[in-house]
Amino acid sequence: MGSRYGLEIRAAGATDAPGLAVLLAEAGPAIPVEALAERLEAMRAAPGVALIAQEWGPPSGLVVLHWYRTLTEARPVAQITTLFVGGEQRRRGVGRLLLKAASQAARMAECDTLQLVAAQDLADLDAFCRATGFTPGGPGFVRPLRKGR
């Protein structure tokens, strides 16, 4: 997707599983590398994308995005199910860059709405979502992807 100051945002693949396993272990239960590699490969066939932020080492952030059709929306809805930045990389704009790349991917999939599935009672996440244009709604937070809609 591009780079900024040595930081690259790109699609994740099975070869990224070892680094992602370490990154995700910060957020919760460990996922075995083999299982994570299989899941990343399976996602390539599904309507969505897993994007990583990477500098000169293991991934520092991850966003997982899916899109789907609903009966109530004329266009597909994009849903972020994972957005995580490693503790040492926070407050450096990595989350915003991942969100920007996810928004671009959703627009390319012709989505009008972007949801971020998360508990609304997390203070840091709430502040981040509001600062990036999300409002509470749906299963977490929601924002339009196109102006004037």
C-alpha positions in Angstrom: 0.0 0.0 0.0 2.9 2.3 0.5 5.4 3.5 3.0 6.0 6.5 5.2 9.3 7.1 7.0 10.3 3.4 6.6 6.9 2.1 7.7 5.1 0.0 5.1 1.5 -1.0 5.0 0.9 -4.2 3.0 -1.2 -7.3 2.8 -0.3 -10.0 5.3 0.5 -13.5 4.1 1.4 -16.9 5.7 5.0 -15.9 5.9 4.1 -13.1 8.3 2.6 -15.5 10.8 5.6 -15.8 13.1 5.8 -12.1 13.6 2.1 -11.6 13.9 1.9 -14.4 16.5 4.3 -12.4 18.7 2.4 -9.2 18.1 -1.0 -10.7 18.8 0.3 -12.4 22.0 0.5 -8.8 23.4 -3.3 -8.5 23.1 -4.5 -11.9 24.4 -4.1 -15.6 24.0 -1.4 -17.0 21.8 -2.3 -18.3 18.4 0.0 -21.1 17.1 2.0 -19.9 14.1 0.8 -22.8 11.9 -2.9 -22.0 12.7 -2.3 -18.3 12.1 -0.6 -19.0 8.7 -3.6 -21.2 7.6 -6.0 -18.5 8.6 -4.1 -15.8 6.7 -4.1 -17.9 3.6 -7.8 -18.7 3.9 -8.6 -15.0 4.2 -7.1 -14.4 0.8 -10.0 -16.3 -0.7 -12.6 -14.4 1.3 -14.0 -10.9 0.7 -11.6 -8.9 2.9 -8.0 -8.3 3.7 -5.5 -8.5 6.5 -3.0 -5.6 6.4 0.1 -5.2 8.4 2.3 -2.2 9.4 6.0 -3.1 9.3 9.1 -1.2 9.7 12.5 -2.9 9.9 11.5 -6.0 11.7 8.4 -7.9 12.8 5.0 -6.4 12.2 4.1 -3.5 14.5 0.4 -3.4 13.7 -2.5 -5.3 12.1 -5.9 -4.5 10.7 -8.3 -7.2 9.5 -11.2 -6.0 7.3 -14.1 -7.9 5.8 -17.0 -6.7 3.6 -20.4 -8.1 3.1 -23.9 -7.4 1.7 -26.9 -6.6 3.9 -30.5 -6.1 3.2 -30.6 -2.6 4.6 -27.6 -1.2 2.7 -27.4 -0.6 -1.0 -23.7 -1.2 -1.1 -21.4 -3.6 0.9 -20.6 -2.8 4.5 -16.9 -3.0 5.6 -16.2 -4.3 9.1 -12.9 -4.1 10.9 -12.7 -7.1 13.2 -9.1 -6.6 14.3 -7.1 -3.4 14.8 -4.0 -3.7 16.9 -0.8 -1.8 17.3 2.1 -3.1 19.4 2.7 -1.3 22.7 6.0 0.2 21.7 4.6 1.5 18.4 1.5 3.3 19.8 1.1 7.1 19.6 3.2 7.2 16.4 0.3 7.2 13.9 0.5 3.5 13.0 -3.1 2.9 13.9 -4.2 5.9 11.7 -2.2 4.6 8.8 -3.7 1.1 9.1 -7.2 2.7 9.3 -6.5 4.8 6.2 -5.3 1.7 4.3 -8.4 -0.3 5.4 -10.6 2.6 4.4 -9.0 2.7 1.0 -9.5 -1.1 0.6 -13.1 -0.8 1.6 -13.7 2.0 -0.9 -12.2 -0.2 -3.6 -14.7 -2.9 -2.7 -17.4 -0.3 -3.2 -18.4 0.0 0.5 -20.0 3.1 1.8 -19.8 2.3 5.6 -17.0 1.2 7.8 -17.7 -0.5 11.1 -15.1 -1.2 13.8 -16.2 -4.1 15.9 -15.1 -3.4 19.5 -16.2 -2.9 23.0 -17.3 0.7 23.4 -16.1 0.9 27.0 -12.3 1.0 26.3 -11.3 4.6 26.9 -8.2 4.6 24.6 -10.1 2.9 21.8 -13.1 5.2 22.3 -10.9 8.3 22.0 -9.1 6.9 18.9 -12.4 6.0 17.2 -13.9 9.5 17.9 -10.7 11.2 16.7 -10.8 9.3 13.4 -14.4 10.0 12.6 -16.2 7.0 14.1 -19.3 7.3 16.3 -20.8 4.6 18.5 -23.2 2.4 16.5 -23.8 -1.1 15.3 -21.6 -3.7 17.0 -18.9 -1.1 17.9 -18.2 2.1 16.0 -19.3 3.2 12.5 -18.4 6.0 10.0 -19.2 6.8 6.4 -16.5 6.1 3.8 -17.8 8.7 1.3 -18.5 12.4 2.0 -22.1 13.5 1.8 -23.7 10.2 2.6 
